[in-house]
Amino acid sequence: MRLLRRKPRSFDIQVQDMVLHITAGTDINEESRAAALSFWEQLQAYSLRNPSVRTSKRPIEVPDDAPEIVREMVAAAGRAGVGPMYSFQGAVTDHVGRFLTRSTSEVTVSTGGDYFIAGKKRQKLTVFRGLDGGSLAVVVPPSANGLGVATSAGTGRVAIDGIAVVASSCMLAEAAAAGVQAILPKQGGFGAALRYLKKVPGVLGGLVLVGDRIGLAGGLEIAA
């Protein structure tokens, strides 16, 4: 996946096995690294106490004394009907992006097909159709606080050619995309996946590509 927009300042930071690509209007390399490490360490420390945060495929509950990033991740996954393991990467992406919006109004944080995007203008995001099937571009609406996008290009166990989910947070988008992949293999799964996306609170829209079928849910717009 690649973002179709001008990149004034771009750099990568690595946190354990995650590489975050950051684009912003100002030089915030060190701040980004510190924020990413802080959020990652909170998640890691708590997951050692409660391993189900990293391993559960089904919704779970955590006590009120869990770190905020953990509580939000668990809640987002629960709204999508999946376990928090599917929102782990999105949680780090979200929280780094939100931290950086304190310093700049234009920021994108991406890793592994997940995006946090904050900006004053509509932006285009390319969604590739499998390995050699071309691509489509979807419109990400402007948001001062940032929106989350989860994308997939025909990877994983499900026979899909592409997915894009836009939501109020990256962790929710990532969880909803996992829900789509769980639904698609079932009989009538294509239509059921689109109906599912419309029902998840906080999901703004979604795109599902399977063969020559293009499915849109919610208010997601395909760019010209």
Buried (B, 14 or more C-beta within 10 A) or exposed (E): BEBEBEEEBEBEBEBEEBEBBBBBEBEBBEBBBBBBBBBBEBBBEBBEEBEBBBEBBEBBEBEEEBBEBBBBBBBBBBBBBBBBBBBBBBBBBBBBBBBBBEEBEBBBBBBBBBBBBBBEEEBBBBBBBBEEBEBBBBBBBEBEEBBBBBBBBBEEEBEBBBBBBBBBBBBBBBBBBBBBBBBBEEEEBBEBBBEBBEEBEBBBBBBBBBEEEBBBBBEBBBBE
